[in-house]
Amino acid sequence: MKVEAIQNIEQKPVELAGATATKMRMLVGPADGAGNFHMRHFEVAPGGHTPHHQHDYEHEILILKGEGEAKSEQGARRFRAGDVIWVPPNELHQFVNTGPTPLEFICLIPAPKDCSR
């Protein structure tokens, strides 16, 4: 079992092409032996965004703080703290911080078979 304060987990810049002012913490992942799911914490500075991208797995997201827009093939939808977002596999998506404070969210993904993503 792991019990750890989120502030004690290393936060790294997201270096994927198209990401701006975005940082991530791997809360539960390969280093913990998590073989089914990975839990990540993202922080996006005001005006920042995640890359506009797609992949073959779904996301489950819980917005902790801030507000923004979720951009997808269906258009842009506003969200705020307390909202839940589900992104199906292969859907183009991006999260943009449109507010004056940092946007923070938890993102769950299936553990990749090779655990290198």
C-alpha positions as a Markdown table, in Angstrom:
| # | Residue | x | y | z |
|---|---|---|---|---|
| 1 | Met | 0.0 | 0.0 | 0.0 |
| 2 | Lys | 1.2 | 3.5 | -0.7 |
| 3 | Val | 0.2 | 6.6 | 1.3 |
| 4 | Glu | 1.9 | 9.8 | 0.3 |
| 5 | Ala | 1.2 | 13.5 | 0.2 |
| 6 | Ile | 0.8 | 14.7 | -3.3 |
| 7 | Gln | 3.3 | 17.5 | -2.7 |
| 8 | Asn | 6.0 | 14.9 | -2.0 |
| 9 | Ile | 5.6 | 13.4 | -5.5 |
| 10 | Glu | 7.9 | 14.9 | -8.1 |
| 11 | Gln | 6.3 | 17.2 | -10.6 |
| 12 | Lys | 7.7 | 17.4 | -14.1 |
| 13 | Pro | 7.0 | 19.6 | -17.1 |
| 14 | Val | 4.9 | 17.9 | -19.8 |
| 15 | Glu | 7.3 | 18.0 | -22.8 |
| 16 | Leu | 4.9 | 16.6 | -25.5 |
| 17 | Ala | 4.7 | 18.7 | -28.6 |
| 18 | Gly | 1.8 | 21.2 | -28.3 |
| 19 | Ala | 1.8 | 21.3 | -24.5 |
| 20 | Thr | 2.2 | 24.8 | -22.9 |
| 21 | Ala | 2.7 | 25.6 | -19.2 |
| 22 | Thr | 1.7 | 22.1 | -18.1 |
| 23 | Lys | 3.2 | 19.9 | -15.3 |
| 24 | Met | 2.4 | 16.3 | -14.3 |
| 25 | Arg | 2.9 | 14.1 | -11.3 |
| 26 | Met | 2.7 | 10.3 | -11.6 |
| 27 | Leu | 0.7 | 9.6 | -8.4 |
| 28 | Val | 0.4 | 5.9 | -9.0 |
| 29 | Gly | 2.3 | 4.2 | -11.8 |
| 30 | Pro | 5.0 | 1.8 | -12.9 |
| 31 | Ala | 7.3 | 2.6 | -10.0 |
| 32 | Asp | 4.5 | 1.5 | -7.6 |
| 33 | Gly | 3.9 | -1.7 | -9.5 |
| 34 | Ala | 0.5 | -0.6 | -10.7 |
| 35 | Gly | -0.4 | -3.0 | -13.4 |
| 36 | Asn | -4.0 | -2.0 | -14.2 |
| 37 | Phe | -4.3 | 1.8 | -13.9 |
| 38 | His | -2.1 | 4.8 | -13.7 |
| 39 | Met | -3.2 | 7.9 | -11.7 |
| 40 | Arg | -1.7 | 11.2 | -12.8 |
| 41 | His | -2.1 | 14.8 | -11.4 |
| 42 | Phe | -1.8 | 17.7 | -13.9 |
| 43 | Glu | -1.4 | 21.3 | -13.2 |
| 44 | Val | -1.9 | 23.8 | -16.1 |
| 45 | Ala | -0.9 | 27.5 | -15.6 |
| 46 | Pro | -3.3 | 30.2 | -16.6 |
| 47 | Gly | -3.3 | 30.4 | -20.4 |
| 48 | Gly | -1.6 | 27.0 | -20.7 |
| 49 | His | -2.9 | 23.8 | -22.3 |
| 50 | Thr | -2.2 | 20.1 | -22.8 |
| 51 | Pro | -1.3 | 18.9 | -26.3 |
| 52 | His | -4.1 | 18.4 | -28.8 |
| 53 | His | -3.8 | 14.7 | -29.3 |
| 54 | Gln | -5.4 | 11.3 | -29.4 |
| 55 | His | -4.5 | 7.7 | -28.4 |
| 56 | Asp | -6.1 | 4.3 | -28.2 |
| 57 | Tyr | -7.1 | 4.4 | -24.6 |
| 58 | Glu | -9.7 | 6.3 | -22.6 |
| 59 | His | -9.2 | 8.9 | -19.9 |
| 60 | Glu | -11.2 | 9.5 | -16.7 |
| 61 | Ile | -10.7 | 13.0 | -15.3 |
| 62 | Leu | -11.7 | 14.8 | -12.2 |
| 63 | Ile | -11.3 | 18.6 | -12.1 |
| 64 | Leu | -9.9 | 19.5 | -8.7 |
| 65 | Lys | -9.3 | 23.3 | -9.1 |
| 66 | Gly | -9.8 | 26.0 | -11.7 |
| 67 | Glu | -11.7 | 26.2 | -14.9 |
| 68 | Gly | -11.2 | 25.7 | -18.6 |
| 69 | Glu | -12.3 | 24.2 | -21.9 |
| 70 | Ala | -12.2 | 20.6 | -23.0 |
| 71 | Lys | -11.7 | 20.7 | -26.8 |
| 72 | Ser | -12.7 | 17.6 | -28.8 |
| 73 | Glu | -14.1 | 16.6 | -32.1 |
| 74 | Gln | -17.6 | 17.7 | -30.9 |
| 75 | Gly | -16.3 | 21.2 | -30.1 |
| 76 | Ala | -15.2 | 23.0 | -26.9 |
| 77 | Arg | -17.0 | 22.5 | -23.6 |
| 78 | Arg | -16.5 | 24.5 | -20.5 |
| 79 | Phe | -15.6 | 22.8 | -17.2 |
| 80 | Arg | -14.8 | 23.8 | -13.6 |
| 81 | Ala | -13.7 | 22.3 | -10.3 |
| 82 | Gly | -15.9 | 19.3 | -9.4 |
| 83 | Asp | -16.7 | 18.3 | -13.0 |
| 84 | Val | -15.9 | 14.8 | -14.3 |
| 85 | Ile | -14.8 | 14.3 | -17.9 |
| 86 | Trp | -14.6 | 11.0 | -19.9 |
| 87 | Val | -12.6 | 10.9 | -23.1 |
| 88 | Pro | -13.2 | 7.8 | -25.2 |
| 89 | Pro | -10.3 | 6.0 | -27.0 |
| 90 | Asn | -9.0 | 7.7 | -30.2 |
| 91 | Glu | -10.9 | 11.0 | -29.7 |
| 92 | Leu | -8.8 | 14.1 | -30.3 |
| 93 | His | -8.8 | 16.2 | -27.1 |
| 94 | Gln | -7.1 | 19.0 | -25.3 |
| 95 | Phe | -7.6 | 20.8 | -22.0 |
| 96 | Val | -7.1 | 24.6 | -21.9 |
| 97 | Asn | -6.9 | 26.7 | -18.7 |
| 98 | Thr | -9.1 | 29.7 | -19.4 |
| 99 | Gly | -9.2 | 30.9 | -15.8 |
| 100 | Pro | -7.0 | 33.2 | -13.7 |
| 101 | Thr | -5.7 | 30.4 | -11.4 |
| 102 | Pro | -3.9 | 27.1 | -12.0 |
| 103 | Leu | -6.1 | 24.3 | -13.3 |
| 104 | Glu | -5.5 | 21.0 | -11.5 |
| 105 | Phe | -7.0 | 17.6 | -12.4 |
| 106 | Ile | -6.6 | 13.9 | -11.8 |
| 107 | Cys | -6.4 | 11.7 | -14.8 |
| 108 | Leu | -6.7 | 7.9 | -14.8 |
| 109 | Ile | -5.5 | 5.8 | -17.7 |
| 110 | Pro | -5.1 | 2.1 | -18.2 |
| 111 | Ala | -1.6 | 0.9 | -17.5 |
| 112 | Pro | 0.2 | 0.4 | -20.9 |
| 113 | Lys | 1.3 | -3.1 | -21.4 |
| 114 | Asp | 4.9 | -2.1 | -21.5 |
| 115 | Cys | 4.4 | 0.6 | -18.8 |
| 116 | Ser | 6.7 | 3.0 | -20.7 |
| 117 | Arg | 4.1 | 5.7 | -21.6 |
